[in-house]
Amino acid sequence: MIVLGIETSCDECSAAVVKDGREILSNVIATQIELHKPYQGVVPELASRLHTEWISQVVKAAIMQAGLTNKDLDAVAVTNRPGLLGSLLVGVNFAKGFAASLNIPILGVDHIRAHLYASQIENPLEYPYLGVLVSGGHTVICKVNGYDDVDVLGTTIDDAIGEAFDKVAKFYDLGYPGGVVIDRLSKSGDPMAFLFPGPTLDRGEHPYDMSYSGLKTGVINQLDKFRNNNAPATKENIAASFQRAAVGILMKRVKAALKDTGLKRVSAGGGVAANSLLRSELKELEKGGYTVTFPSLKLCTDNGAMIAGLGYRYLKDGWKDDDKLTAYSRVAAFKKSYP
């Protein structure tokens, strides 16, 4: 079965064609980074407008690169949650019209579950495994029992890890996107120049929950307080120290979750899964007998292939949506609220 996947949840306009859930025939990603760079962050109205302008040509390019025609498609899968509502609606409405014109099924796909599934396209991992979802909007540690069966163990209670990267980068004018720039600068910096603290949520009833707001505040407003041995406050040192602390917060909880659940397999997904320090820290787990997989770098960021791949699984199991399919900006299961 051949599925067209459409992804417009944020600032990437992507379409991909995937055969039988595994064989990526094309994966076109039209990025908006340069157009959002002057604002050092995604402008929702601009993002949705650009999706409207680009989506038709992106879909056309994906089908052409796959060497197929519209009539070769068996279904259309589209991200319909969570994300920027305006951007999501562009993708959902285009997909509904496109699928209706071909009289083929349409499948609404959860963007978070698709990120958790992305590594399964290239490196299938036996269920269950520990899923680590790290992106600009979400930070989730979960037990993945199946492609649509996820038990959330811990989430961030405030900022997502990718959001913290972007905000620190914006404050120090390091560049955009923040995660990529900080990762690059960190390679020339001293990760122990500033000893930033981590949250203490793990000491209470929420052992796998995370918080990045305090770390972000420390880096931005309390730099001198955490300076180690008069280390110079270079951009490289700040980036390296912040990255060490941010990844450390996550890894502490990943290791605790592995120990407590007894799981021996780990898979990471989302844009921050491309971070070099996080990838190396997760790979270190292999020395303890764990199996660790990541998506390729192109499948870490938002992309249509992961949507098509997961959509295939729904289609195979007989699931489909109808013309009432709509978009949702939030998914309650992947966020926690504290009193």
C-alpha positions as CSV (number, residue, x, y, z in Angstrom):
1,M,0.0,0.0,0.0
2,I,1.2,3.5,-0.9
3,V,0.5,6.3,1.5
4,L,1.0,10.0,1.0
5,G,1.9,11.8,4.2
6,I,1.4,15.5,4.8
7,E,2.9,17.4,7.7
8,T,2.2,21.1,8.4
9,S,2.1,21.2,12.2
10,C,4.6,24.1,12.6
11,D,7.0,25.7,10.2
12,E,8.0,22.7,7.9
13,C,5.8,22.1,4.9
14,S,6.4,18.4,4.1
15,A,4.9,15.7,2.0
16,A,6.2,12.2,1.5
17,V,5.3,9.0,-0.3
18,V,5.9,5.7,1.7
19,K,5.3,2.2,0.5
20,D,4.1,-0.4,3.0
21,G,5.1,1.8,5.9
22,R,8.8,1.3,5.5
23,E,10.0,2.1,2.0
24,I,10.4,5.9,1.6
25,L,9.9,6.7,-2.0
26,S,10.1,10.5,-1.5
27,N,10.3,12.9,1.4
28,V,10.1,16.6,0.4
29,I,10.6,19.1,3.2
30,A,10.2,22.8,2.4
31,T,11.6,24.6,5.4
32,Q,10.5,28.1,6.5
33,I,13.6,28.7,8.7
34,E,15.1,31.6,6.7
35,L,11.7,33.4,6.7
36,H,11.3,33.1,10.5
37,K,15.0,33.8,11.2
38,P,14.5,37.6,11.5
39,Y,12.1,37.0,14.4
40,Q,14.3,34.3,16.0
41,G,11.2,32.1,16.4
42,V,8.2,30.8,14.5
43,V,5.5,33.4,13.7
44,P,2.3,31.4,13.6
45,E,0.4,33.7,11.1
46,L,3.4,33.7,8.8
47,A,3.8,29.9,9.0
48,S,0.2,29.2,8.1
49,R,0.3,31.7,5.2
50,L,3.4,30.0,3.8
51,H,1.8,26.6,4.1
52,T,-1.1,27.8,2.1
53,E,1.2,29.0,-0.6
54,W,3.5,26.0,-0.7
55,I,1.5,22.9,0.0
56,S,0.2,22.2,-3.4
57,Q,3.6,22.3,-5.0
58,V,5.2,20.3,-2.2
59,V,2.7,17.5,-2.6
60,K,3.1,17.5,-6.3
61,A,6.9,17.3,-5.9
62,A,6.7,14.4,-3.5
63,I,4.5,12.4,-5.9
64,M,6.7,13.2,-8.9
65,Q,9.9,12.3,-7.0
66,A,8.4,9.0,-6.1
67,G,7.9,8.3,-9.8
68,L,4.1,7.9,-9.3
69,T,0.9,9.6,-10.2
70,N,-2.0,10.6,-8.0
71,K,-3.9,7.4,-9.1
72,D,-1.2,5.2,-7.5
73,L,-2.0,6.4,-4.0
74,D,-4.0,4.2,-1.7
75,A,-4.5,6.8,1.1
76,V,-3.6,10.2,2.5
77,A,-2.3,10.6,6.0
78,V,-2.1,14.1,7.5
79,T,-1.0,15.5,10.8
80,N,-4.1,16.8,12.6
81,R,-2.7,17.2,16.2
82,P,-0.9,18.8,18.1
83,G,0.7,21.9,16.7
84,L,-0.1,25.5,15.5
85,L,-3.8,25.4,14.8
86,G,-3.6,27.6,11.7
87,S,-0.8,25.5,10.2
88,L,-2.5,22.2,11.0
89,L,-5.8,23.4,9.3
90,V,-4.0,24.1,6.1
91,G,-2.7,20.6,5.9
92,V,-5.9,18.9,7.1
93,N,-8.1,20.8,4.7
94,F,-5.8,20.2,1.7
95,A,-5.6,16.5,2.5
96,K,-9.3,16.2,2.8
97,G,-9.9,17.7,-0.6
98,F,-7.1,15.8,-2.2
99,A,-8.3,12.5,-0.8
100,A,-11.9,13.2,-1.8
101,S,-10.8,14.0,-5.3
102,L,-9.2,10.6,-5.6
103,N,-11.9,8.8,-3.5
104,I,-9.3,7.3,-1.2
105,P,-9.2,7.1,2.6
106,I,-7.9,9.9,4.8
107,L,-6.1,9.3,8.1
108,G,-5.6,11.9,10.8
109,V,-2.2,11.3,12.6
110,D,-0.9,12.4,16.0
111,H,2.3,14.3,15.4
112,I,3.8,13.1,18.7
113,R,3.1,9.4,18.0
114,A,4.6,9.9,14.6
115,H,7.8,11.2,16.1
116,L,7.9,8.2,18.4
117,Y,7.3,5.9,15.4
118,A,9.9,7.5,13.1
119,S,12.8,5.3,14.0
120,Q,10.6,2.2,13.3
121,I,10.7,3.1,9.6
122,E,14.4,2.7,9.4
123,N,15.3,0.6,12.4
124,P,12.4,-1.6,13.6
125,L,12.5,-2.1,17.4
126,E,10.5,-4.8,19.2
127,Y,7.8,-3.5,21.4
128,P,7.7,-2.5,24.2
129,Y,10.4,0.1,24.4
130,L,11.1,3.4,26.2
131,G,10.2,6.3,24.0
132,V,12.0,9.6,24.4
133,L,10.3,12.5,22.5
134,V,12.2,15.7,22.5
135,S,11.1,18.7,20.5
136,G,10.4,22.4,20.5
137,G,6.9,21.8,21.9
138,H,7.2,18.5,23.9
139,T,9.5,16.6,26.1
140,V,8.1,13.1,26.9
141,I,9.4,9.9,28.4
142,C,7.0,7.0,27.8
143,K,6.5,3.3,27.5
144,V,5.7,2.5,23.9
145,N,3.7,-0.7,23.8
146,G,2.6,-0.5,20.2
147,Y,2.4,2.0,17.4
148,D,-0.8,3.5,18.9
149,D,-0.4,2.4,22.5
150,V,1.7,4.8,24.6
151,D,1.9,5.1,28.4
152,V,3.3,8.5,29.4
153,L,5.7,8.2,32.3
154,G,6.9,11.8,32.5
155,T,6.7,15.1,30.7
156,T,8.0,18.6,31.2
157,I,5.7,20.7,33.4
158,D,6.7,23.9,31.7
159,D,9.1,24.6,28.8
160,A,10.0,21.8,26.4
161,I,13.7,21.1,26.0
162,G,13.7,22.5,22.4
163,E,11.9,25.6,23.6
164,A,14.6,26.2,26.2
165,F,17.3,25.9,23.6
166,D,15.6,28.5,21.4
167,K,15.0,31.0,24.2
168,V,18.6,30.8,25.5
169,A,19.9,31.2,21.9
170,K,17.6,34.2,21.3
171,F,18.6,35.9,24.6
172,Y,22.3,35.7,23.8
173,D,21.7,36.4,20.1
174,L,23.4,33.1,19.1
175,G,21.3,32.5,16.0
176,Y,18.3,30.6,14.9
177,P,17.3,27.8,15.1
178,G,18.6,27.7,18.7
179,G,19.2,24.0,19.0
180,V,21.4,23.7,16.0
181,V,23.5,26.8,16.9
182,I,24.0,25.8,20.5
183,D,25.0,22.3,19.5
184,R,27.6,23.7,17.1
185,L,29.0,26.3,19.6
186,S,29.1,23.7,22.4
187,K,31.8,21.8,20.5
188,S,34.2,24.6,21.2
189,G,33.1,25.4,24.7
190,D,33.8,24.2,28.3
191,P,30.7,22.3,29.5
192,M,31.8,22.9,33.1
193,A,32.3,26.6,32.8
194,F,28.9,27.2,34.5
195,L,27.3,24.6,36.9
196,F,23.6,25.2,36.3
197,P,21.3,23.2,38.6
198,G,18.5,20.8,37.6
199,P,15.0,20.5,38.9
200,T,14.1,18.4,42.0
201,L,10.8,17.0,40.8
202,D,12.3,13.5,40.8
203,R,12.4,13.6,44.6
204,G,8.6,13.6,45.0
205,E,5.7,11.8,43.3
206,H,6.8,12.6,39.8
207,P,10.1,10.8,39.3
208,Y,10.2,11.1,35.5
209,D,8.8,14.6,35.1
210,M,11.1,17.5,33.9
211,S,11.2,21.3,34.1
212,Y,13.3,23.5,31.9
213,S,12.0,26.9,33.1
214,G,14.4,27.1,36.0
215,L,17.4,26.2,33.9
216,K,16.5,28.7,31.3
217,T,16.1,31.4,34.0
218,G,19.5,30.5,35.5
219,V,21.3,30.7,32.2
220,I,19.6,34.0,31.2
221,N,19.3,35.9,34.5
222,Q,21.8,34.3,37.0
223,L,24.9,33.5,34.9
224,D,27.4,34.8,37.5
225,K,25.8,32.8,40.3
226,F,26.7,29.6,38.5
227,R,30.1,30.6,37.1
228,N,32.8,27.9,37.9
229,N,36.3,29.2,38.8
230,N,35.9,32.5,37.0
231,A,35.4,30.8,33.7
232,P,35.0,33.4,30.8
233,A,31.4,34.0,29.7
234,T,32.0,33.2,26.1
235,K,29.1,32.2,23.9
236,E,30.8,28.8,23.5
237,N,31.1,28.2,27.2
238,I,27.5,29.3,27.9
239,A,26.2,27.0,25.1
240,A,28.3,24.0,26.2
241,S,27.3,24.4,29.9
242,F,23.6,24.9,29.1
243,Q,23.5,21.9,26.7
244,R,25.2,19.7,29.3
245,A,22.7,20.7,32.0
246,A,19.7,20.3,29.6
247,V,20.7,16.9,28.4
248,G,21.6,15.9,31.9
249,I,18.1,16.7,33.2
250,L,16.6,14.4,30.6
251,M,19.2,11.6,30.8
252,K,18.8,11.3,34.6
253,R,15.1,10.5,34.2
254,V,15.6,8.2,31.2
255,K,18.0,6.1,33.2
256,A,15.6,6.0,36.2
257,A,12.7,5.0,33.9
258,L,14.8,2.2,32.3
259,K,15.8,0.9,35.7
260,D,12.3,1.0,37.2
261,T,10.5,-0.4,34.1
262,G,13.1,-3.0,33.3
263,L,12.9,-2.1,29.6
264,K,16.0,-2.9,27.6
265,R,15.2,-1.0,24.4
266,V,15.2,2.8,23.9
267,S,14.2,5.0,20.9
268,A,14.4,8.8,20.6
269,G,12.5,11.0,18.3
270,G,11.8,14.7,17.6
271,G,14.0,17.6,16.5
272,V,16.2,17.6,19.6
273,A,17.0,13.9,18.9
274,A,19.4,15.3,16.4
275,N,21.5,16.9,19.2
276,S,24.9,15.4,19.2
277,L,25.4,15.3,23.0
278,L,22.0,13.6,23.5
279,R,22.7,11.0,20.8
280,S,26.1,10.2,22.4
281,E,24.7,10.0,25.9
282,L,21.9,7.7,24.7
283,K,24.4,5.5,22.8
284,E,26.4,5.1,26.0
285,L,23.5,3.1,27.3
286,E,24.5,0.3,24.9
287,K,27.4,-0.4,27.2
288,G,24.9,-1.4,29.8
289,G,23.2,-3.9,27.4
290,Y,20.5,-1.6,26.1
291,T,19.4,-1.4,22.5
292,V,19.2,2.2,21.3
293,T,17.8,3.6,18.0
294,F,17.3,7.0,16.5
295,P,15.7,8.2,13.3
296,S,18.1,9.5,10.7
297,L,18.7,13.3,11.0
298,K,16.1,14.0,8.3
299,L,13.5,12.0,10.1
300,C,14.1,13.8,13.4
301,T,12.7,17.1,12.3
302,D,9.0,17.4,11.2
303,N,8.5,15.4,8.0
304,G,5.9,13.7,5.9
305,A,7.5,10.3,5.9
306,M,6.8,9.6,9.6
307,I,3.2,10.6,9.0
308,A,2.8,8.3,6.1
309,G,4.6,5.5,7.9
310,L,2.3,5.6,10.9
311,G,-0.7,6.3,8.6
312,Y,0.0,3.0,6.9
313,R,-0.3,1.1,10.2
314,Y,-3.7,2.7,10.8
315,L,-4.8,1.9,7.3
316,K,-3.6,-1.7,7.5
317,D,-5.6,-2.2,10.7
318,G,-8.8,-0.8,9.1
319,W,-8.8,2.6,10.7
320,K,-9.8,5.7,8.7
321,D,-11.3,9.1,9.2
322,D,-14.0,11.0,7.2
323,D,-14.7,14.5,6.0
324,K,-15.4,15.6,9.6
325,L,-11.7,15.3,10.4
326,T,-10.4,18.5,12.0
327,A,-7.3,19.8,13.8
328,Y,-6.4,20.1,17.4
329,S,-3.6,22.3,18.8
330,R,-3.1,20.3,22.0
331,V,-3.1,16.7,23.1
332,A,-3.8,16.4,26.8
333,A,-2.0,13.1,27.2
334,F,1.4,14.6,26.4
335,K,1.2,17.6,28.8
336,K,0.9,17.8,32.5
337,S,-0.7,20.5,34.6
338,Y,0.3,21.0,38.2
339,P,-1.8,22.7,40.9
